[in-house]
Amino acid sequence: MGKSVKTDKKKSSQVQLYKGKLDVSKSGMGYVIVEGMEKDILIRPNDFGKAFHGDVVRVQVAKGGNTTKRAEGKVVEVVERKQTIFSGHLQLKNNVAFFISSSDKPIPDFYIPLDKINGAKDGDKVVAHLIKWDKEDKKPNGEIMSVVTAKNEGDMAMKDILIDGGFPLSFEKEVLAVAESLSDNITREELSKRKDCRDILTFTIDPADAKDFDDAISIRNLDNGNYEIGVHIADVSHFVTEGSMLDKAAYARATSVYLPDRVNPMLPERISNELCSLRPNEDKYTFSVIFQITNRAEIKQQWIGRTVIHSDHRFTYEDVQQTIETKDGLHHKPILLLNNLAQQFRKKRFDNGAINFSSTEVRFKLDENGKPLGIVVKESKEAHKLIEEFMLLANKAVAEFISKIKINKEPIPFPYRIHDTPSEEKLLPFSAFAKKFGYKFNIHDEKQVAESFNNLLKEVQGKPEQHVLEQLGIRTMAKAVYTSENIGHYGLGFKHYCHFTSPIRRYPDVLVHRVLQQCLDKNVQPDKKMAEKCKHSSDRERSAMEAERAGNKYKQVEYMKDFLGEVFDGVISGVSAFGFWVETVAHKCEGLVSIRDLNEFDDFRHDETDYSLVGMRTKTKFRMGDKIKIKVVAANLTKRQLDYEWVLEDGTRVLDKVKTIEKKSKKTKNKKHK
């Protein structure tokens, strides 16, 4: 949430209240981040009230707040909890039970009534749920949801990451029972409400290890020489009805979470892997956008509505990529046609202002216990881009359709996916930095910024500065979010955009399907809570991304533990006043070279405008994007932290080299003196 939280300033009897997010440091001090205030409000541990780290709170400012002194205050109200599920241990003595959190943030012990311990014993690792913490309660009141068992340390770490992100490890029995009771029969009554597409060639294209297939593509030739191409999406909203127990469970999670060794799903497997998975040789309910397209990638017509399909084949990305490269294989003609159209759509997007950013993803090779054996860099090839372009096409088409519908001349509440333009505050230092490498960057208007980015990304390919400029370019961008206020998607170059294509793993897509059907039925029931649902979905998405980063980082540390003392080539991936981060070339594993170690060699200062650390005596410079050799010196799984040391080309420790030189110099001076 951070600075996006709106200021909520109230005056009553000279008392000022502000609304913001409480950020508690590991030292125990708290800071409330309020939009519009230059400095965060300091909250001392005794003034947290009933709040935990990450909660949205209302704060009463007690003192300070001028230009020279930070404002101090105390929490007077918890507006919104960041999380209500925590991991820790049960302490049970003399028939009194307490939950002790394992979080690295200060959290008070929970009182657990004996009828709420759920079979847990003293010392058990447990998941606890915060029930209430009223004014009259000295401690938070909770209940034990489950006892956590783990195969090994890594399994427990992944579970802790999910719990810390506020994601339940399992579904309640009642939710699972409802899911199991749903029928997979295709009924005549339901068929009569849908377009029947079962006789059209249809297939899915997904990763080799995918278990849920929520999108499929159909294709056939038309008599007029055009092509009918359908984008078919699993009809989750048919099974997950608004306000149902399943719906509430899905909304609470709002997204699936993808960790290196597991998926924590938004929906029970009965729905995600069976009822709504578009598996081959099975009839399935879908929501579809069907386009009539020319061979020049011109859209002549489109139809949106509910369908029933029959997938003829399940392709992996590797299968399709091989077909594209060899121009041979099962259904090679339609696949090659789809790829040709996708490339044309892609070119048009970039010509119309989309930005061609690409980021590197890594995948871990794991053994049966989840231990990383190797790291593979995922490449985005033509097969991935084929699917991406048709999903973008469908998302855009649905958003454009909805944007034209009005009630009393007002737009209907709808979860758009928006991406704001980059701020001048971020663009100015980036353009100045790019200029040092000889790249011109025009920031006069949005279109020229996009053109400058695309020109730079094209020209920088294969050059030493490619990595640093790509990474910094991505960091200048705003974050995409869900909102009912449509401002367009800057990065894609679309005026209207939404998420329609992944309802198995994203709750906003389910909302899109519901609103879309209301519009098709001409029976729109405006959702007054749409803005709140969008904000919740954005917050949950951010928590999922943080959990996924934490999971990847844990596996990186676990993998690099086997390489302690070894030397690797790396690239400086970030710079701060307390050191710089290096990403190894071979494994894409990031670790910190601490300023403490560097200062044994020289006095280094942080140059923010140059993204570098500079030695005051030797003028040695470490700049983001520089190639460097490092030695792995520490791997801390608890902190998910790698520590590296800067070494010379021959692997010699820099400080040892300096001491050797100084020793030789001293001997030479002594000889001369004698």
N, C-alpha and C positions, 0 to 999 in steps of 0.2 A: 504494500500500500504506500508506504513512504510519504513522499511529498505530494502525492496525489490526493491525500485526505484533505477535504475542504475545511477551511477555517470555520469554526463555529464559536464566535465570540459573543458572550452574553454579559450584560451589565445589570447588576442588582445590588443596590446599597453599596456602591463603590467596589463590588467584587467582580473581577473579570474571570470568565471561564473560557477555556480554549479546548477544541477537540483535535485529537491527533493520535498517532500510534506510539505506544510505549516500547522503547528499545532498551532492553536491560543488557548491560555489558557483563562480561565474565567476572569482573571485579565486584559486581553487585550494584553499581550506580545505574540510574535510569535516565533516559532522555526522551522527551516527548517531541515528536516531529510534527510541526504545525506548518501548513502551507501559508506563505506570506510573511513568516517570521524569519529573519536572517539567521538567528541562532536558536537551536533547540532549547527546550525548557528542561533544566536539571531537576531530577526527582531523586531524593535521597531514599535509601532502602526502607526507612521507617514511614515514608510517605506514599508507598505504592497503593495503600488501601487494599482493595480486593482484587487488584489487577495483576496479571502475569505478563511476561514478555510477549510482545506482538499484539496485545489487545488494543482495540480502539477505546480511548478513554477521554473523560472530560477532566481538565486540570484547572485548579485555582492557583493563580500566580500569587506567591507570597511576597517576593521581593526581587529587586534587580530588574533586568530587562532593558537597561539603557545601552548606549553604544559601547560602553567599556566593560560592562558586567553582564554575564549570562543571567537570564531570569531563572528563579527557582520557584518550584510550586509543589503541590500535592494532588494526588488523584482523588477526586470526589465522586466519580461515577465510572463504571465500566459500561461502555456503549455497546461493544461487540467483542465477543471472545474470539481470539485467533484459533484456539483449539480447546477441546474439552476432553480429549483422550490422551493419556500419558503412559509412559512405560517406567517401571521402577521395581521396587521390592516390597513385599508385605512384611510388616513387623507385627507380630502377634504375641503379646505377653499379658498374663493375668487377665485373660478374657477381654483385652482391649486391643483393637487393631488399628494400625496406621499404614498408610501408603507413603513410601519414601521415593520421590522421583529421582531418576537417574540423569535428568537433564543437566547440562553444564550451566544453565541459567538458574538463578535462585528461585525455587518454588517451594512454598510451605508444605509441610506434611498434610495429607488428607486424613480426616477421621473416617474410618470405615465401620459402620454398624456390623455386628456379628452375622446378621441375617443377609448381609450384602457381600460376604467374602467369597461366595461362589466356589467353595471347596478348596480354596487356597490355604497353604500352610505357611508357618513362619519361615521367612527367608526365600520364599518362592519368587521367581521373576514373574511379574504380572503386568497386565494392561488394566489401567483404572480409568473410570469415567467420572468426571466432575458433575455431581448432581446439583449442588447449590452451595452458595456461600453468602448467606444473608447477613444483615447488619448484626443480628444477635449471635451469630456463630463466631466462635473464637478461631476455628479452623475450617477450611473447606470440607464439605461433606462429599464423599464419593462412594463408588461401588466397584468391586472387582469384576471386570468383564470376562477375563480369561487368564489362565496360567500359561505363560509362554514357554514352550519347549523348543530347543534348537538342535539341529544335527551337529553344528560346530560353531566356532566363533564368528565365521563369516555370515552364516545363516542368521545368527542373532543380530549382527550389525545391520543387515538389510531390514530386518523387522523393526529395529529401533529407528532406522531412518524413516520408514513409513509412518510409524507412530508419532515421531517428532513432527512430521508434516501434517498430522491430523487425519491420516488415512487409516480406517479400521482394517485389521488383518483378515477379517472374515465377515460374512453376512450373517445376520440373525437367523435363527432357525425358521422363524415365521416367514421371512423374506424368501428363503430357499424353498420352503414348502409351496408358496404361491407360484414361484418360478416353475417348480416341478409339475404343478397342476395344469400348466398351460398346454394346450393341444397344438400339434404340428399339422393337423389335418387342413387341407385346402378345401374349403366348403363352397358349395354352389352359390350360396347367398353372397359370400364375400367375393367370389369370382365375378358375379354380375355387376359389382361396383368398380371393377378394375379393367384396364386394358390388358388383354392376354398377349404376351410376347414370347410364349414358350416355344414357338416354332421358328424363332430367329436365332441365328448363330450368336451365342453368348459365351463369354469366358471371363475368368478372374485372373489378375496378375498381382502377385504378392511376394513378400520375402519367403525364402525356402522354409523358415521355421515358424511361419504365421499359423495361428490356429483359428482365428476369426477372419472371415472374408466379408467385409461390409460393402464392397463396391464391385460392380461388374460392368463390362462393356459389351454391347451388341452391335452388329453391323450387317447391313444388307444393301444391295444395289437397287436403285429405283428405276422405273421405266424411262424417266426423264433424264437419265444420265447422272443424277446426283446420288448421294449416299445417305442412308438413314442410319444415324449413329446414336445409340441410347446409352446414357449413363444411369445405371441402376444401383440404388442404394438400399441397404437392408431397412425394412419398414419397422423399426424399433417401436415407434409410437403406436403401432397396432397392438402390441403386447404390453407396453408400459404406458398405461393410461394415466392421465393427469390426476394427481392427488392420491394415487394408489400407494400401497406399501412399497412396491418396487420403485415407483417414481420418487418417493421420499428418500429411499436408500441411494438411488442414482444421483439425485440432486445434492445430497450431503457430500458425496465424493466429487461429483461434477466432472471427473476425468479419470481415465485409467492411468496408472503410473508404471512406467517401463524402466525397471532396474536391470542391471547386467545379467542377472540369473533368474529373473521372474517378472511376471506381470501382475500387478494388483488391479483387478478389473473394476470398472464402474458398475458392471451388471453381472449377476450370477452366470456361471458357465452354461447353464441350461439355455440362457438367452444368447449370450455372446458367441458360444462355440457350436450351438445346435440350431435353435429356432431361427435366429437372425443371421447365421453364417451362410453365405451363398455358396454352399458346397456343391461340387459337381454332381450331375445326375439326380438332382432333387429340385422339386418345385418350391419356389420361395416367394413370399410377399415382398414387394419392393416399392420404393418411391422413385420416380424416374423423371429425367429430363431427356427428351428425344429430339434430336436435331436433324434437319435436312441440310446437308452441306455439299457444296460444289467441290470439284477437285482443286480449286484455288483457295480453299478454306474460307469460303463465304457462307455465312449462315442465312439460309433462305426462309426457313420456318423453324418453329420449336413448339413442343408440346410438353406440358408439365402435369403429372398426375400419378395416381397409384396404379401399380401394375402387378403382374405375376410373371416370373421368369423361370427358365430352366437352364442352369449353367452347363454347357457342353464339355468344358475342360477347365482344369485348374493349372495355370501356368505360374512358374516362378519368374522372377526378374532375369535370372540367369538363362532360362529357357528362351525368353523373348529376345534377350540380347544376342544370343547365339543365332536366332532366326534373322535378326536385323543384319548381323555381320556376314552370315553365310548366304542370306537370301533363300533359305531352304528350311524345311521342317513343317510340322503340323500347322495348318491354317496360315501358312507363310504369306499368302497374298493379302488377306485382310490385315494381318499384323504390319506388313510393309506399308500398306495404304494408310493405316492409322498413324504410323510413325511419320510418314510424309506430311500428313495433315497437322500433326502435333508440332513438327518443326516450323511449319508455316505460321501456326498460331503463336508459337514462341517468338518468332521474329517480329510479328505484328505487335506483340506486347512490348517488346523492347523499343520498337520504333515509336510507340505511343507513350513512352515515359517510364516503363517498368525498369527496375534496377537489377542488374545481373549479379547479385551477390551469391556466393556459394561458400558453405562452411564444411570443414572436414569433420566427419564422424568416425568414431572408432568402435569396434566390436571386439569383445573378449572371447577367446577360445577357452572354455571352461571344462574341467573334469566333472565326474559324476557328483562330487561334493561342492561344486561351485568355485573351486580354486582356479584362478586364471593360469593358463598354460601358455598363452600367447595373445598378441593384440593385432587385429587386422584393421587397416584403414578402409572405410567404406567409400567406394567411388559412386558418384551419381552419373550413370551412363544413360544412353538414349532410351532404354527400356523404362527407367525411372521417370524420365522426362515425358515420355509418352503418356503414362498414367497421370502425372502431375498436370499436364496441359488440359486433359479432358475433365479432371476434377475441378480445376480452376474455372473452366468454361461453365460447368454446371452450377458451381457456387455463385458465379457472377450472374448467370441467367435467373436464378431464383431471387437474388437480391434486387435485380432490376425489375422483375415482375412485382415484387412486394412494394417497392418504392413508389410505384404508380398508383397504388390503392390508397384512397383517402376516406376518412370518416369525418363528416362535417368539416371538410377541407383540411383536416389535420392528418399527418401520417400516422399509420397504426404502429403501436409499440412492437418492436421487432429486434432480435439480437444481431445487429450488424457486427462484422469483424472490421475494425477500423485501424488505420495506421497513420499517425500524424506525421507532418513534415518535420525534418530535423531542425533543431533550434540553432539560431545564429551563434549562441554561446558555445556550442559544440563544433559547429562548422568552421568558425574562424581559426582556432588553433590547428584543426585538421588540415585546412587548406594551406596554412602557413608551413606546416610540416611537409606536406606533399610538394610544395614549391621548392623545398631544399633538394628534392630529388629531380627537379626539372619538370614537374607536372603542374599545368595550369588548372585552376579550379574556380569556376564562375558560380558565385552564390547570390546573384542578383534576383533570381526568381526560381520557383520550384522546378520548372522544366529544365532550366540551365544547370541546376544542381544535379538532377538525374542524368543529364547528358554528360556532365563532367565526371560523375561517378563511373558511368559506363565506359567512357573513353579511357579513364585511368585504369579500370579493371582489365581492359583489353590490352593497353600498352605495357602494363606491369607484368604480364604473363612471362614466367621463366626468368625474371630478373631477381637479383638478391633482395630487393626491397618488397617483393610481391607479398610475402607473408605479413609483414608489419602493416603495410597500407591496407590490405584486405581486412585485417583484424581491427585496425583503428577505424576504418570506414564503417564496419558493422556497428562499432560502439557509438558512432555519432548518431545512429538511427534511433528513433523513438521506438518504444515497445508496442507491438500490436495488442489490442484488447477488445473485449466485447462491450458494446454499448448500444443503447436504443437511440442515441443521437448520431446520425450518420454524417461523417465528414469524409468518407472515401478511404481507399487504401493506397497510400502514397507509394509504397515499395512495389506494389503490383501494377500501379498506374490505372486502377479501377475507381470509378466514381461510386459504384455500388458493389458491395461484396459481403458475403456471409459464409458460415460454415454449414454445409448441407450434407457433406459426403461421408461423415464418420460418426453416426449416431450411436454405434456400439461403444465408442470410447470417449465421446465428448457430449456433455449434456446440452450445450447450446444448439447442437445439430438436432436434438430431439425437440427443442423449443421451436426451431425453424420449421420442422415437419408439421408441428401442430398448428402454427400460425398459417402456414402455407395451405393446409387442408381447409381451414376455416375460410380462407380467401377463395379457394376453388369452390367451396360450398356456398359462397356469398352469405356467410353467417359469422362474421367476425365478432369475437368477444374480446375487446381490448383488455390486455393484461396490465393492470395498474401497478403490478410489482415487477414489470419487465426490467426496469433500470436496476432494481435490487438484485434480480436474478443474474443480470449481466455482470454486475460488480462481483457477486459471489463466484461466478464461473471464472472470471479473470483472476481473482485471488487464489482459487483452487488450482488453476493452471500454473500460476507462479509457484505455489507450494510444490506442485508436482515436478516442475522444472528444477527447483532447488533439491528435491529428493533425488532426482535422476542424476544431477551433478554430484551430489554426495555419494551416491552409489558407485558412479564411475570413478570418483576419486578414491574411494575405499579399495576398489579392485586394482587401481593403478599402484597404490601403496603396497597392497598385498603382493602384486606381481614384482615390483621393484625391490622388495625385501630380499629376493634371491640374488640381487646384483650389488649388494653393499660392497663398497670399495672399488667398484669397477668404473671405468672412464667412458663417457659417451659424447658424441657430437650433439650440440643443442642449438636452439635459437631463443634469444631473449624474447619472451612473450608478454612481459609487463614490467613496469618500473615504478617504484615508490620510494618514499624517504627512508624506509627500513630495509631496502634491498631490491633485488630484481628476481623475477621468475624466469625459469628456463624450461622450455619444452624439448624433450629429447627427440631427435630426428627419427630414430628407429621405432620408438614406442608411443610417441605423442603423450608422454607422461610428464606432468609439470611439477617442478619443485622450486624451493626458494633458496637463493644465495643471499645470506643475511648480511646486512650492512656491518654488523659486529665483526664478521670475519674479514670483510673488505677493508675496514678501517685499521686493521693490523698492518696493511700494506700502504694505505694512504688515507687522507681525510676526504671522504666522498660527500658531495652535495647533490641534491635532487634538482634537476632542471626540468620543470613541468612542461615548458613550451617545446622542449626538444625530446621529451619522453626518455630522459637519460639520467645516469649518475656520472658525475665528473670528479676526478681526483684533483684536489687543489694543488698538490705539489707536482705530480707526474703528468697531469692532464690526461691520464688514462680515462677513456670514456666507454661506458656501457649503455648502448642505446637499443631501444626496442627494435627487434628485427635483426640485430647483430648475431653472427654465428660465433659460437663459443664452445669450449670443452669444459665438461663438468665431471666431478666424481660424486657418486652417490654415497652420502655419509650417514644418513639416518632415514628410517622409515617408521613413522609412528601411526599404527592403525587406529588407536583410540582417537587421536586428533585428525586422522585422515590427512597426514602431512608428510611430504617428502622434503628432506634437506639436502641441498647440493653444495659442492664447493668448487670454486673456480680453479681450474688447473691449466698449465701451459700445454702447448701442442704435444710435447713428449709425455704428458701425464704428470709432470712434476708439480708438486704443491707450490703455489706462487710464493708463499711466505718462506718456505724452505729455500727457494731459489734466491730470494732477497737476502736471507740470513747468510747464505753461502757467499754471495757477492760481498756483503758487508764484512764477513770474516776474512776473505781474501784481501779486501781493501785495507783492513786493519793490520794484517800481517805485513803488507807492502809498506805501510806507513811506519811500522815498527822497525823494519829493516833499514829504511832510509834514515830513521832517527838514530839507529846504532851507528 
